Amino acid sequence: MNIADFLRPEGWLGHSSGPRYVQLRQRLEQGIKDGILPPNSSLPPEREIAEITDLSRVTVRKAIHELVRKGAIEQRQGSGSFVREPVAKVEQSLSHLTSFTEDMERRGLKTTSTWLERGIFLPSPEEMMALGLSANEQVARIYRLREAGGRPMALEKAALPLDILPNPTEVTGSLYSVLEQSGLRPVRAIQKISAINLEPPEAELLDVAEGTAGLRIQRTSYLQSGRVAELTRSIYRGDAYDFVAELRLSN
């Protein structure tokens, strides 16, 4: 079946089936799922979809915008709208304290980093509070785009006291590997996970559309002594991650 026949409104477009842009979005999603619109294929122009479906161009545009926001469609300047390659999700356990590099290597994925910031800075108020620093102390900070298997996965900004990470330029791969060498690897952490819509700067770095669903994770890690060792604030692509936790019945 070609896309024009698939989009003809008979059989799927109805007055009692919800907003028309939602019905069109669901129809396009079904076409992607069924392979009628395979990865990297182009959607017909908005005008053509409007003519086939007898919907307004405003309705068509709204349906496509929803698919762009969900990460199913990408719009290329001057070329039109295209079906995105599906992203294989990574499951990350919330039960074990591991680094991004360790997580990806266990899955056979090579990791790379694009450095956005790395050095010694005056701490922000949030870093002062989390790490127990005074205003005249300094903090080691590393901020990078984390990639695995050749695709962007997360933005990760970590801040640590200088006596725990004196030289942030030593971190070229796993932060925890560097800390382990000095006997200062965290042994436990508290994480807070929030759902967000990605703002333009983060969306561009993660190669997704503005407003795409993402996950914001704040991790506060502790040494065996109980001292706070690390404050990490990360933004993950929502289409690339599933966080999994095992729950047990308490006695």
N, C-alpha and C positions, 0 to 999 in steps of 0.2 A: 504493500500500500504506500502510495506517495503521500507527502505531507499535506498537499492540497485536499486530497480525499479524506485524510485523517481529520482535518480541521473543519470539514463541513459540519454545520451545527446540528443536523438531524441526529438525534440519538444521545446527545450529551448536553446540549444547551437548553435549559428550561427556566421558566419563570419562578419556580418554587425550589430551586436548587442553590440558593444563595446568590451573592453578588456576581455579576457577570464576569468581572475581571478575575475573581477567584475560580470560577468554572473554567475560564480559558487557561489560567495558570495551571490548574489541575490537569487539564487536557494536554498541555505541553509537557508537564511532568510525566504523564503517562506515555507520551510519545518518546521521551528520553528513556524511560524505563524499558519500553518494548523494543527499542532499537530503531524506531522509525526516524528518530533524530539521534544519530550516533555521535560520539565524541568528536569534536572539531568540525562538525557540520554546521552550516549557517542556517539561521531561521529566515523565512521569507521576510521581506521588508514589512514594516508596520502597515503601510497602505495596502499591501496585498493580503495580509492576514485579516485586516478590517473588511476587505471586499469578500473574502471567502466566508468569514463567519457572520457577516452582517452586523458587526459590532463597530462602535466608534473607535477612532484612532486613539482617543484618550483612554478608553477601556483597554485597548491592546497595549498601549504604552505602560499602563499601570500594571498589567499582568507580567509584562517582560521585566519591569523594574523589580517586582517581587522576586522573580527568578534570579535576577542579578544579585539582589540582596541576600538570597539564600545560597549563592555560590554555584548555582546550576548553569547559569548563562554568563558569558562575559561579553562586553561591548568593546569592540575595537574601533578606534577613531578612524573614520573614513571607510570602514569595511563592513560594518553591521554587527549583528548579534550572533554569537557562536556558542555551541554547547561545550561546556568545559569538560576536560578529562576528569573522570571520577577520581577522588582522592581516597586511597586506602587508609582507613583509620588505624591509629596506634592506640592500643590499650596500655594505660599506665596505672600501676598499682598505687593506691594511697596507703598501703600497709608497710612499705619499705622505703627507707630514706636513701635514695640513689640520685646520681647526677644525670643530666640529660645525655651526656656522652655514654655513660654506662647503660642507660635504658636503650639507646639506639644501637649500640654495639651488640647487645644481647639479641637484637632482632636482625643482625647482619647488615645494618645500615651504616655507611660511612658518614661521619659528621664533619661539618665545617662551620666556621664562624666568620661573620663580617663584623669587625669591631666598629662600634659607634662611639664608644667612650672607654678609656682605660687610663687610670692614673690616681693621683692622690688629691683630695679635695677637702674643702670645709664641709662638714656634715649639714644636711638639711634638718629642719626641726623634727621630721619624722624619723630620720636616722639617729639623731641624738637621743630621742626617747627610746627607740627600739634597742639601740646598742649601748645605752648608758654612757654616752659621751657628753663632754662639756662643749660649750660653744667655741673654745679656743683649741680644741683637739682636731685632728684630721681623720679622714676616713679613706680607705682604699675602695675604689668603685670601678666595676667593670660592667659595661653595657654592650650587648652584642645581639645580632640576628643569628639565631641558631638554625642550621640547615641539616637535613638528613636525607640521604638518597637523592641529593641534587635539588631538593625543593625546600623553600622556607617553611619553618614549622612554628617558631616561637621567637619572641623578643624577651630577653632576660637581662635584668639589671640587678646586680648584687652589690651590697655594701658591707664591708667588714672593718673592724678596728685594725689599726696599723700593726699592733703587736701580733695579730693573727695572720695578716697578709701584708708584710712590710713592703713587698715589691709586686704590685699587680701585673706588671709586664711579664712576670714568670708564668702567668696563666695563658697557655696557648691552646689547651684542650679542656680537659676536665678540671674544674676548680677543686673538686673534692680530692682529686689525685694529688694536687699540689699541697693541699692542707694535710693530707694523710702522711706525706713525706716529713712534715714537721711535727707530727703527732697531734694535730689540732683539727682533725676531721670531726664534724658534728655527729652526734650519736642519736639525736632525736630532733623532731621539728613539729611545729604547729603550722598548719596551712589553712588559709581562708580562700575559698573559691567563689567567684562571682561571675554571673553571665553579663556580657556587655555586647554592644554593637561597636565595631571598630571605627575609630575616627580616621580621617584621611591619611595622616602621616603613618600610622601603624598599618592601615590597610595597604598602602603602597609598598611598604617594606615587606609585608607578608604575601604580596601578590594576590590580593583578593579585592573585591569591590568595597567601596566605602559603605559602612552600615552592616557589613556581613557579621554574623554572630561570631563571638569569640569568648574566651575564658580569661579572666584576670585572676592570677594566683599570687597571694602574698605568703611567703614562707619565712618564719622565724626559727632559726636552727640553734641548737644548744650543744655545748661540750659536755663531757661526762661530769664535769664539776658543777654543771647547772648554769654556767655563764653563757650569755647570748653570744654567738659567734658570727652570725650572718643574718642579714635581712635581704631577701630576694623578692623582687616584684617582677612577675612575668606576665606576658600576654601570649596566649596560644590561639592558633587557628581553631575555630569551633568545628570545622569540617574534617580536621585531621586527628582529633583526640577524643578518646573515651577514657574517663578516669573511673577506675574500678576499686571498690572497697569491699572486703569481706566482713560480714557482720555475724556475730555469734550471740546466741541467747545467753543472757547473764543468769547465773545461778542465785 
